[in-house]
């Protein structure tokens, strides 16, 4: 994946709304403008989920299991998520290939293929409760 794989106009337009987001912008700018001679890449992961995520088992999957989830719309919302094992594989790929395939000094969004939110939620619902979401 590279910058052209995503419909973003400008990788350097920042609009952070939290202190955490502002710290990430500062870190990226320091790296980009640092004039470093060594190889580097910036990876921007999407929403990471997995078995040990602190919120999914206790909140989202619990609501699905109890059949209390009501989806606001069946279609139209596209989201990018990524399973934790997949992001680990992608990070290893970048680490092992940074100097081999000329990817240094670039920004990459990493994540699984974007999916309609309804389909993502409904897949979990079918697995957990055996029913489609309402």
Buried (B, 14 or more C-beta within 10 A) or exposed (E): EEEEEBEEEEBEEEEEEEEEEEEBEEEBEEBBEEEEEEEEBBBEBBEBBBEEBEEBEEEBBBBBBEBEBEBEEEEEBEBBBBBEEBBEEBBEBBEEEBEEEEBEBBBBBBBBEBBBBBEBBBEBBEEBBEEEBE
